[in-house]
Amino acid sequence: MNQSVTNESAANESIEPQNQVTTAVDQVFVELRRAIVEGDVAQGSKISEPELAKRYGVSRATLRDALNRLEACNLVERKANVGCRVVALTPERLIEVYQVRASLEGLACRLAAENMTDEEIANIKALLNKHLNEQRVKEGESYYQEAGDLDFHYRIIKGSKNEHLFNLLIHDLYQLIRMYRVQMGMTGPRVSKAFDEHLAIINAIENRDGELAEMLMKRHIGYSMNNIENKFNAAQ
């Protein structure tokens, strides 16, 4: 495995506990997930099991187990007479996923305002400062967030302290949402505005204003959806 497996595993310790990222299936799943999310494996592309098994040096059975896990987190899909493909990022799928995301992450913010500790909130503010200092956010050039505890949205969801909500957002939708964010939403004029919106959300949570935090998150996700939708339209 190359170094990106190690980096992805470290960033995702809260998604896959370290003692679980040990088997060949785990390693192929993590690496292939990263490649799909970041666009190294093209969206909509057909998956060749023999080719991928050879690339990762694993059996076809091991690869199929990894693909089953990728299907469970909505990154690949199987269709009769077509086979296994990477999901395609489409405007229609964007709207459906982001409508659900806005409602659920809005609720996560409301709950986070009630349940997050002062230390957890301070840690998120420190994370935002790190993002600002290490990336070209001020100039609106880029805003890339690693997965797991290095991601503002992940921290808020975890801070809701609601296990069912966490499972819906992290296990079912998180990687597909990241795929849209990474491939279509982390550059351009939207960058600095998105950062300011993150700061406003955590300030509302710090002030224990769950209603405001929920509204700001829903608005933030709506703006992000519109930004990505505009990129789809510009590409046509």
C-alpha positions in Angstrom: 0.0 0.0 0.0 1.2 3.5 -0.6 1.4 6.4 1.9 -2.1 7.6 1.1 -3.5 4.5 2.9 -1.7 5.5 6.1 -2.8 9.2 5.8 -6.4 8.2 5.2 -6.4 5.7 8.0 -5.0 8.3 10.4 -7.6 10.9 9.4 -10.4 8.3 9.9 -9.6 6.8 13.2 -13.1 7.9 14.5 -14.8 6.3 11.4 -12.9 3.0 11.5 -11.2 2.3 14.9 -7.5 1.6 14.4 -7.7 -2.0 15.4 -10.2 -2.6 12.6 -8.1 -1.2 9.8 -5.9 -4.3 9.7 -7.1 -6.8 7.1 -6.5 -6.7 3.4 -10.2 -5.9 2.9 -9.9 -2.9 5.2 -6.8 -1.6 3.4 -8.3 -2.0 -0.1 -11.6 -0.4 1.1 -9.8 2.6 2.6 -7.5 3.2 -0.4 -10.2 2.7 -3.0 -12.6 4.9 -1.0 -10.0 7.7 -1.0 -9.4 7.3 -4.7 -13.1 7.5 -5.5 -13.8 10.5 -3.2 -10.8 12.5 -4.6 -11.5 11.6 -8.2 -8.5 9.4 -8.9 -11.0 6.8 -9.9 -13.4 8.6 -12.2 -17.0 9.1 -11.3 -19.3 6.9 -13.4 -16.5 4.6 -14.5 -16.9 0.9 -14.8 -15.0 -1.1 -12.2 -12.8 -3.9 -13.5 -12.4 -6.5 -10.7 -9.5 -8.3 -12.3 -7.6 -4.9 -12.9 -8.2 -3.7 -9.3 -7.4 -7.0 -7.7 -4.1 -7.0 -9.6 -3.4 -3.3 -8.7 -3.9 -3.9 -5.0 -2.4 -7.4 -5.0 -5.4 -9.1 -3.5 -7.8 -11.9 -4.4 -11.1 -11.3 -6.3 -12.9 -12.3 -3.1 -11.1 -9.7 -1.0 -11.9 -7.0 -3.6 -15.5 -8.0 -3.7 -15.8 -7.6 0.0 -14.3 -4.1 -0.2 -16.7 -3.2 -3.1 -19.6 -4.4 -1.0 -18.6 -1.9 1.7 -18.2 0.8 -0.8 -21.7 0.1 -2.1 -23.0 0.3 1.5 -21.6 3.9 1.7 -23.1 4.8 -1.7 -19.8 5.2 -3.6 -20.4 2.3 -6.0 -23.5 0.8 -7.4 -24.4 -2.5 -9.1 -26.9 -2.7 -11.9 -28.2 -5.7 -13.8 -26.5 -6.3 -17.1 -24.1 -3.4 -16.4 -22.0 -4.5 -13.5 -20.3 -2.4 -10.8 -19.6 1.3 -11.4 -18.5 4.3 -9.4 -21.5 6.5 -8.7 -21.8 9.5 -11.1 -22.1 12.9 -9.6 -25.2 14.4 -11.1 -27.3 17.6 -10.3 -30.3 15.4 -9.5 -28.4 13.3 -7.0 -26.8 16.4 -5.5 -30.2 18.0 -4.8 -31.6 14.8 -3.2 -28.5 14.2 -1.0 -28.1 17.8 0.0 -31.7 18.2 1.0 -31.4 15.3 3.4 -28.0 16.6 4.5 -29.3 20.1 5.3 -32.1 18.7 7.5 -29.9 16.2 9.4 -26.9 18.4 9.9 -29.2 21.3 11.0 -30.5 19.0 13.6 -26.9 18.0 14.5 -26.1 21.6 15.2 -29.2 22.1 17.4 -28.1 19.1 19.4 -24.5 20.1 19.5 -25.5 23.4 21.1 -27.1 21.4 23.9 -24.5 18.6 24.2 -21.0 19.7 23.3 -18.6 20.6 26.1 -16.8 23.9 26.2 -13.6 22.0 25.5 -15.0 20.3 22.3 -16.2 23.7 21.1 -12.8 25.2 21.7 -11.1 22.4 19.8 -13.4 23.0 16.8 -12.5 26.7 16.9 -8.8 25.7 17.0 -9.4 23.5 14.0 -10.8 26.4 12.0 -7.8 28.5 12.9 -5.6 25.7 11.7 -7.6 25.6 8.4 -7.2 29.3 8.0 -3.5 29.4 8.7 -2.5 26.3 6.7 -4.6 26.8 3.6 -5.3 29.5 1.1 -8.7 30.3 2.5 -8.3 34.0 2.8 -7.5 34.3 -0.9 -10.4 32.0 -1.8 -8.1 29.6 -3.6 -8.7 26.3 -1.7 -10.3 24.8 1.4 -9.6 21.1 1.6 -10.6 19.3 4.7 -9.4 15.8 5.5 -12.0 13.3 6.6 -12.9 12.4 10.2 -11.8 14.6 13.1 -10.0 17.0 10.7 -13.4 17.9 9.1 -15.5 20.7 10.7 -18.8 19.0 9.7 -17.7 15.6 11.1 -16.9 17.2 14.4 -20.3 18.9 14.6 -22.1 15.6 13.8 -20.1 13.8 16.4 -20.8 16.6 18.9 -24.6 16.1 18.6 -24.1 13.0 20.8 -26.9 11.2 18.9 -25.8 7.8 17.8 -28.6 7.3 15.3 -28.0 10.7 13.7 -24.3 9.9 13.6 -24.9 6.6 11.8 -27.2 8.2 9.2 -24.8 11.0 8.3 -21.5 9.3 8.7 -22.1 5.7 7.8 -24.7 6.3 5.0 -24.0 9.7 3.5 -20.6 11.1 4.6 -18.4 9.8 1.9 -20.8 10.6 -1.0 -21.1 14.1 0.4 -17.3 14.4 0.7 -17.1 13.3 -3.0 -19.2 16.3 -4.0 -17.3 18.6 -1.7 -13.8 17.5 -2.7 -14.4 17.3 -6.4 -16.7 20.2 -7.0 -16.8 22.5 -4.0 -13.4 23.3 -2.5 -12.1 26.0 -4.8 -13.3 29.3 -6.1 -15.0 32.3 -4.6 -17.1 30.1 -2.4 -14.1 29.2 -0.2 -13.7 32.2 2.0 -17.5 32.5 2.4 -17.8 28.9 3.5 -15.1 29.4 6.1 -16.9 32.5 7.5 -20.1 30.4 7.7 -18.3 27.7 9.6 -17.1 30.3 12.1 -20.7 31.7 12.5 -22.1 28.2 13.1 -19.6 27.3 15.9 -20.1 30.7 17.5 -23.8 30.0 17.7 -23.1 26.6 19.2 -20.7 28.3 21.7 -23.5 30.7 22.7 -25.8 27.7 23.1 -28.2 29.0 20.5 -29.3 25.8 18.9 -32.1 27.4 16.8 -29.6 29.9 15.2 -27.0 27.2 14.7 -29.5 25.0 12.9 -30.6 27.8 10.7 -27.0 28.8 9.8 -26.1 25.2 9.0 -29.1 24.7 6.7 -28.3 28.0 5.0 -24.6 27.0 4.7 -25.4 23.7 3.0 -27.9 25.4 0.8 -25.3 27.8 -0.4 -22.9 25.0 -1.0 -25.5 23.1 -3.0 -26.2 26.1 -5.2 -22.4 26.6 -5.7 -22.0 23.0 -7.0 -25.2 23.2 -9.0 -23.8 26.3 -10.8 -20.6 24.4 -11.6 -22.7 21.7 -13.2 -24.6 24.3 -15.3 -21.3 26.0 -16.3 -20.0 22.6 -17.5 -22.9 22.0 -19.9 
